[in-house]
Amino acid sequence: MKTHQKFHIEPNTRQAGQAGRTGNAASPSRSAAAGWALVIGIIVIAANLRAPLTSVGSLIGTIRESLQLSGAWAGVITTLPLLAFALLSPFASRLARRFGMETVILVSLAVLAAGIVIRSAAGAGALFAGTMLLGLSIAVCNVLIPALVKRDFPAKVGIMTGVYSVSMNLCGAIASGISVPLAHGLGLGWRGALGCWAILALAAALLWAPQARRRPKPAGQAQPSAAGAPRTSLRRSALAWHVTLFMGLQSLVFYVSVAWLPEMLSERGMSTAAAGWMLSLLQFAVLPFTFIVPIIAAKMKNQRPLVVLTVLLYVTSIAGLLFGGNALIPFWMILFGIAIAFAFSLAMMFFTLRTRSAHEAAELSGMAQSAGYLLAAVGPTLFGLLHDATQSWTLPLMLLLAASLLILVFGWFAGKDRYVNDSR
């Protein structure tokens, strides 16, 4: 069923309650307004999904010095959210079926704000506890936003995936760049620089609250799809595991970069502020491609050519950082950012392109983000341990090269045009 508005909202999730009370469908203007409110809500939520994490990277040296943390313990700061993603992701779709997607997302945003505040409270214990808490809340939104897009924008999955990906990565890039100026330039310290992101989380919760009030009854959301497809075990699907491993490996590369690239560049002679802005440059390079790649991927029969291009970009940029001098670091960071954009966009699109319903997309998203982030969680800590053991960045960067080649293998299988419930 289609309406004339630009952004299509499913009548069974947004307009049924209104129609049931009036006996008529919602007016086009009201439907359009609700559609745009939903789009804005998704954009602001997405803005919260990376900034609380990327803001840490450029301050990792300051945090280590302040709390007397080793390299391995500093890596745990980035690892904890990934463990939280792995822990809660499988249950996000079940919570959504029980309480409704909108309500679960709203509660997650409130928990996110609390986690950010606790992280900046005092001491290493609060740092790790708050980091775990904010990771749990981001995990829920990571799983449910792709399913929400598939449910409410079935004809515009590529565009909407691009829109929320740009918002996510734009705020992530800004957070990387302004952390040091906030901490040192404005005198907020690392706690104040990290804690200020609670304001954005609270703003998102306020904007999203009307969506939770308008949500359909959970019983209606429990239906897997309009087609009435039965629930299946994706763990028996080879394709689901290919998507999961692709997701995990690209996440490993990204979170290792967020955690350690500023520190690596600082050791190569850059100032802390300049190293932070290099991480921002990487993430600004991500922005246009996280919008473009989902649209291109949605129009392709299979996405294998994009996977190959992704890995070529990864290998070239990592090799440049490994063997090149400091003069070309901005160029390698831009290439690395483009590679990250391609990989992330493909991972998000696989959740929708390889499934037939919003329910199935949420299940695949939950599985991929659970097992995938468990794999990714190894990265930052292992990177820190390897650096501490060798006092060099060569072996850790070789680890990223190996991960890039594995991304090619699993991306090749994930990029084939088929569905997860066809491949068992």
C-alpha positions as CSV (number, residue, x, y, z in Angstrom):
1,M,0.0,0.0,0.0
2,K,1.5,3.3,-1.0
3,T,0.9,6.9,-0.2
4,H,1.9,10.0,-2.2
5,Q,4.4,11.3,0.4
6,K,8.0,11.1,-0.3
7,F,8.7,8.9,2.7
8,H,6.4,6.0,2.9
9,I,5.1,5.0,6.4
10,E,3.4,1.6,6.7
11,P,-0.3,2.1,7.6
12,N,-0.2,-0.9,9.9
13,T,2.5,0.6,12.1
14,R,1.7,4.3,12.0
15,Q,-1.8,5.0,10.7
16,A,-3.9,2.1,11.9
17,G,-4.6,3.6,15.3
18,Q,-5.6,6.9,13.8
19,A,-7.8,5.2,11.2
20,G,-9.4,3.0,13.8
21,R,-10.5,6.0,15.8
22,T,-11.8,8.1,12.9
23,G,-12.9,5.5,10.4
24,N,-10.7,7.1,7.8
25,A,-7.0,7.0,6.8
26,A,-4.8,9.7,8.1
27,S,-4.7,12.8,6.0
28,P,-1.7,13.1,3.5
29,S,-0.4,16.2,5.4
30,R,-0.6,14.5,8.7
31,S,1.1,11.4,7.3
32,A,3.8,13.5,5.7
33,A,4.5,15.3,8.9
34,A,4.7,12.0,10.8
35,G,7.0,10.7,8.2
36,W,9.4,13.7,8.4
37,A,9.3,13.5,12.2
38,L,10.3,9.9,12.0
39,V,13.2,10.7,9.6
40,I,14.5,13.5,11.9
41,G,14.2,11.2,14.9
42,I,16.3,8.5,13.1
43,I,18.9,11.1,12.1
44,V,19.3,12.4,15.7
45,I,19.5,8.9,17.1
46,A,22.1,8.0,14.6
47,A,24.1,11.0,15.7
48,N,24.5,9.3,19.1
49,L,25.7,5.9,17.9
50,R,29.4,6.8,17.3
51,A,30.2,10.1,19.0
52,P,30.3,8.7,22.5
53,L,32.9,6.1,21.3
54,T,35.0,8.1,18.8
55,S,35.4,11.0,21.3
56,V,37.6,8.7,23.4
57,G,40.4,7.9,20.8
58,S,42.1,11.3,20.7
59,L,42.0,11.5,24.6
60,I,43.3,8.0,25.2
61,G,46.8,9.2,26.1
62,T,45.3,11.8,28.6
63,I,43.1,9.1,30.1
64,R,46.0,6.7,30.4
65,E,48.1,9.3,32.2
66,S,45.3,10.4,34.5
67,L,44.2,6.9,35.6
68,Q,47.6,5.2,35.2
69,L,46.3,2.6,32.7
70,S,48.5,0.2,30.7
71,G,48.1,-0.1,26.9
72,A,46.0,-3.2,27.3
73,W,43.6,-1.6,29.9
74,A,43.3,1.5,27.6
75,G,42.3,-0.9,24.8
76,V,39.5,-2.2,27.1
77,I,37.9,1.2,27.0
78,T,37.1,0.5,23.3
79,T,36.6,-3.2,23.8
80,L,33.9,-2.9,26.5
81,P,31.3,-1.3,24.1
82,L,31.9,-4.1,21.6
83,L,31.4,-6.7,24.3
84,A,28.2,-4.9,25.2
85,F,27.1,-5.0,21.6
86,A,27.8,-8.8,21.5
87,L,25.9,-9.4,24.8
88,L,22.7,-7.5,24.1
89,S,22.3,-7.5,20.3
90,P,20.6,-11.0,20.1
91,F,18.0,-9.8,22.5
92,A,17.2,-6.5,20.9
93,S,14.7,-7.9,18.4
94,R,12.9,-9.8,21.2
95,L,12.6,-6.7,23.3
96,A,11.2,-4.9,20.3
97,R,8.6,-7.6,19.7
98,R,7.6,-7.5,23.4
99,F,7.5,-3.7,24.0
100,G,7.6,-2.1,20.6
101,M,10.6,-0.8,18.6
102,E,10.0,2.8,19.5
103,T,9.7,2.3,23.2
104,V,12.8,0.1,23.4
105,I,14.8,2.8,21.5
106,L,13.5,5.5,23.8
107,V,14.6,3.7,26.9
108,S,18.0,3.0,25.3
109,L,18.6,6.7,24.7
110,A,17.9,7.4,28.4
111,V,20.3,4.7,29.4
112,L,22.9,6.1,26.9
113,A,22.7,9.5,28.6
114,A,23.1,7.9,32.0
115,G,26.1,5.8,30.8
116,I,27.9,8.8,29.4
117,V,27.4,10.7,32.7
118,I,28.7,7.7,34.8
119,R,31.7,7.3,32.5
120,S,32.8,10.8,33.4
121,A,32.1,10.6,37.1
122,A,35.4,9.6,38.8
123,G,38.0,6.8,38.7
124,A,38.6,3.8,36.5
125,G,35.7,1.9,37.9
126,A,33.2,4.5,36.8
127,L,35.0,4.8,33.4
128,F,34.5,1.2,32.7
129,A,31.0,0.9,34.2
130,G,29.7,3.9,32.2
131,T,31.4,2.6,29.0
132,M,29.7,-0.7,29.4
133,L,26.3,0.9,30.0
134,L,26.5,3.2,27.0
135,G,27.6,0.2,24.9
136,L,24.5,-1.7,25.9
137,S,22.2,1.1,24.8
138,I,24.0,1.7,21.5
139,A,23.8,-2.0,20.8
140,V,20.0,-1.9,20.9
141,C,19.8,1.1,18.5
142,N,22.4,-0.5,16.2
143,V,20.1,-3.5,15.8
144,L,16.7,-1.8,15.6
145,I,17.4,1.1,13.3
146,P,18.0,-1.0,10.2
147,A,14.9,-3.0,10.9
148,L,12.9,0.2,11.5
149,V,14.1,1.5,8.1
150,K,13.1,-1.7,6.4
151,R,9.7,-1.6,8.0
152,D,8.8,2.1,7.5
153,F,10.8,2.9,4.3
154,P,10.7,-0.4,2.3
155,A,11.1,1.4,-1.1
156,K,13.8,3.7,0.1
157,V,16.1,1.5,2.1
158,G,19.3,2.6,0.3
159,I,18.6,6.3,0.7
160,M,17.5,6.0,4.4
161,T,20.5,3.8,5.2
162,G,22.7,6.5,3.6
163,V,21.0,9.3,5.6
164,Y,21.4,7.7,9.0
165,S,25.0,6.5,8.2
166,V,26.0,10.1,7.3
167,S,24.5,11.4,10.6
168,M,26.3,8.7,12.5
169,N,29.7,9.2,10.9
170,L,29.4,13.0,10.8
171,C,29.0,13.3,14.6
172,G,31.6,10.6,15.1
173,A,34.1,12.7,13.1
174,I,33.2,15.9,14.9
175,A,33.6,14.1,18.3
176,S,37.1,12.9,17.3
177,G,38.2,16.4,16.3
178,I,36.8,18.5,19.2
179,S,37.6,16.2,22.1
180,V,41.1,17.6,22.6
181,P,40.0,21.3,22.2
182,L,37.2,20.7,24.7
183,A,39.4,19.0,27.1
184,H,42.5,21.2,27.0
185,G,41.4,24.4,25.1
186,L,38.2,25.0,27.1
187,G,39.6,23.4,30.3
188,L,36.9,20.8,30.6
189,G,39.4,17.9,31.1
190,W,38.8,14.5,29.5
191,R,35.8,13.9,31.8
192,G,34.0,17.1,30.7
193,A,34.9,16.5,27.0
194,L,33.4,13.0,27.1
195,G,30.5,13.9,29.4
196,C,29.1,16.7,27.2
197,W,27.7,14.0,24.8
198,A,25.0,13.2,27.3
199,I,23.3,16.4,26.1
200,L,22.9,15.0,22.6
201,A,21.5,11.7,24.0
202,L,18.9,13.6,26.0
203,A,18.0,15.7,23.0
204,A,17.5,12.5,21.0
205,A,15.3,11.0,23.7
206,L,13.1,14.1,23.8
207,L,12.7,14.1,20.0
208,W,11.9,10.4,19.9
209,A,9.4,10.4,22.8
210,P,6.4,11.2,20.5
211,Q,7.3,8.1,18.3
212,A,7.0,5.9,21.4
213,R,3.6,7.3,22.2
214,R,2.3,6.7,18.7
215,R,3.7,3.2,18.5
216,P,1.5,0.2,17.6
217,K,0.7,-2.5,20.1
218,P,3.6,-4.9,20.6
219,A,1.4,-7.8,19.5
220,G,1.1,-6.2,16.1
221,Q,4.9,-5.8,15.9
222,A,5.5,-9.4,16.8
223,Q,4.4,-10.4,13.3
224,P,7.4,-11.2,11.3
225,S,6.2,-9.6,8.1
226,A,3.2,-8.9,6.0
227,A,3.9,-12.1,4.2
228,G,3.5,-14.0,7.5
229,A,6.8,-15.8,7.1
230,P,7.6,-18.1,10.0
231,R,10.6,-17.5,12.3
232,T,13.7,-19.4,11.2
233,S,17.1,-20.1,12.9
234,L,19.6,-18.0,11.1
235,R,22.4,-19.7,12.8
236,R,21.9,-22.6,10.4
237,S,22.4,-20.2,7.4
238,A,25.8,-20.1,5.8
239,L,25.0,-16.7,4.3
240,A,24.0,-15.3,7.7
241,W,27.5,-16.3,9.0
242,H,29.2,-14.7,6.0
243,V,27.3,-11.5,6.7
244,T,28.2,-11.8,10.4
245,L,31.9,-12.3,9.8
246,F,32.0,-9.5,7.3
247,M,30.3,-7.3,9.9
248,G,32.7,-8.3,12.6
249,L,35.9,-7.8,10.7
250,Q,35.0,-4.4,9.3
251,S,34.0,-3.4,12.9
252,L,37.3,-4.7,14.2
253,V,39.2,-2.5,11.7
254,F,37.1,0.5,12.5
255,Y,37.3,0.3,16.3
256,V,41.0,-0.5,16.3
257,S,41.4,2.7,14.2
258,V,39.3,4.8,16.6
259,A,41.2,3.5,19.6
260,W,44.8,3.6,18.5
261,L,45.4,5.7,15.3
262,P,45.7,9.0,17.3
263,E,48.2,7.3,19.7
264,M,50.1,5.8,16.8
265,L,50.3,9.2,15.0
266,S,51.4,10.9,18.2
267,E,54.3,8.5,18.6
268,R,55.3,9.3,15.0
269,G,55.7,13.0,16.0
270,M,52.3,14.6,15.6
271,S,50.8,16.7,18.3
272,T,47.8,15.2,20.2
273,A,45.5,17.8,18.6
274,A,46.8,17.1,15.1
275,A,46.5,13.3,15.6
276,G,42.9,13.8,16.7
277,W,42.1,15.8,13.6
278,M,43.7,13.1,11.5
279,L,41.1,10.7,12.9
280,S,38.4,13.3,12.1
281,L,39.8,13.6,8.6
282,L,39.4,9.8,8.2
283,Q,35.8,10.1,9.4
284,F,35.0,13.1,7.3
285,A,36.2,11.1,4.3
286,V,33.6,8.5,5.3
287,L,30.7,10.8,5.0
288,P,29.9,11.1,1.3
289,F,30.5,7.5,0.7
290,T,28.2,6.3,3.5
291,F,25.4,8.1,1.6
292,I,26.4,7.0,-1.9
293,V,27.4,3.4,-1.4
294,P,24.0,2.2,0.0
295,I,22.2,3.7,-2.9
296,I,24.5,2.1,-5.4
297,A,24.4,-1.3,-3.5
298,A,20.6,-1.3,-3.5
299,K,20.6,-1.0,-7.3
300,M,23.1,-3.8,-7.9
301,K,22.2,-7.4,-8.5
302,N,25.1,-8.4,-6.3
303,Q,27.6,-6.4,-4.4
304,R,30.8,-8.3,-5.1
305,P,32.5,-5.5,-7.1
306,L,32.0,-3.1,-4.2
307,V,33.6,-5.7,-1.8
308,V,36.7,-6.0,-4.1
309,L,37.0,-2.2,-4.3
310,T,36.6,-2.0,-0.5
311,V,39.5,-4.3,0.1
312,L,41.8,-2.6,-2.4
313,L,41.2,0.6,-0.5
314,Y,41.9,-1.0,2.8
315,V,45.2,-2.7,1.6
316,T,46.5,0.5,-0.1
317,S,45.8,2.8,2.9
318,I,47.1,0.4,5.6
319,A,50.2,-0.3,3.5
320,G,50.7,3.4,3.1
321,L,50.6,3.9,6.9
322,L,52.9,1.0,7.5
323,F,55.6,1.8,4.9
324,G,55.1,5.4,4.0
325,G,56.3,8.6,5.7
326,N,54.5,11.2,7.6
327,A,54.0,13.6,4.6
328,L,51.3,11.4,3.0
329,I,49.5,10.5,6.2
330,P,46.5,12.7,5.4
331,F,46.2,11.0,2.0
332,W,46.3,7.5,3.6
333,M,43.7,8.6,6.2
334,I,41.4,9.7,3.5
335,L,41.7,6.4,1.6
336,F,41.3,4.5,4.8
337,G,38.1,6.4,5.6
338,I,36.7,5.7,2.2
339,A,37.4,1.9,2.7
340,I,35.7,2.1,6.1
341,A,32.7,3.8,4.5
342,F,32.4,1.1,1.8
343,A,32.7,-1.7,4.4
344,F,30.3,-0.2,6.9
345,S,27.7,0.7,4.2
346,L,27.8,-2.8,2.8
347,A,27.4,-4.4,6.2
348,M,24.3,-2.3,6.9
349,M,22.8,-3.0,3.5
350,F,23.4,-6.8,3.8
351,F,21.0,-6.8,6.8
352,T,18.2,-5.6,4.5
353,L,19.3,-6.9,1.1
354,R,19.7,-10.5,2.3
355,T,16.4,-10.6,4.2
356,R,12.7,-10.5,3.1
357,S,11.1,-8.8,6.1
358,A,11.7,-6.3,8.9
359,H,11.5,-9.1,11.4
360,E,14.2,-11.1,9.6
361,A,16.3,-8.0,9.1
362,A,16.3,-7.4,12.9
363,E,17.2,-11.1,13.5
364,L,20.1,-11.0,11.1
365,S,21.2,-7.6,12.5
366,G,21.1,-9.0,16.0
367,M,23.0,-12.1,15.1
368,A,25.6,-10.3,13.0
369,Q,26.2,-7.6,15.6
370,S,26.4,-10.1,18.5
371,A,28.9,-12.5,17.0
372,G,30.5,-9.9,14.8
373,Y,31.2,-7.4,17.6
374,L,32.5,-10.3,19.8
375,L,35.1,-10.8,17.1
376,A,35.7,-7.0,16.9
377,A,36.1,-6.8,20.6
378,V,39.4,-8.7,20.4
379,G,40.9,-6.0,18.1
380,P,41.6,-3.0,20.3
381,T,43.0,-5.0,23.3
382,L,45.1,-7.2,21.0
383,F,46.4,-4.2,19.2
384,G,47.4,-2.6,22.5
385,L,49.0,-5.9,23.7
386,L,51.0,-6.3,20.5
387,H,52.2,-2.7,20.7
388,D,53.2,-3.1,24.3
389,A,55.0,-6.4,23.5
390,T,56.9,-5.1,20.5
391,Q,57.1,-1.4,21.2
392,S,56.3,-1.0,17.5
393,W,53.2,-0.5,15.3
394,T,54.4,-2.8,12.5
395,L,52.8,-6.1,13.8
396,P,49.5,-4.4,14.8
397,L,49.2,-2.9,11.3
398,M,50.0,-6.3,9.8
399,L,47.0,-7.5,11.8
400,L,44.8,-5.0,10.0
401,L,46.1,-6.1,6.6
402,A,45.2,-9.7,7.5
403,A,41.7,-8.6,8.6
404,S,41.3,-6.8,5.2
405,L,42.0,-10.0,3.3
406,L,39.4,-11.9,5.4
407,I,36.9,-9.2,4.6
408,L,37.4,-10.0,0.9
409,V,36.7,-13.7,1.5
410,F,33.5,-13.3,3.6
411,G,32.3,-10.2,1.6
412,W,32.6,-12.2,-1.6
413,F,30.0,-14.7,-0.3
414,A,27.9,-12.1,1.5
415,G,27.7,-10.1,-1.7
416,K,25.9,-12.8,-3.7
417,D,22.2,-12.1,-4.6
418,R,20.3,-14.4,-2.3
419,Y,18.4,-14.5,1.0
420,V,19.5,-16.0,4.3
421,N,16.6,-18.4,4.6
422,D,17.4,-19.8,1.1
423,S,21.0,-20.8,1.9
424,R,20.5,-23.4,4.7
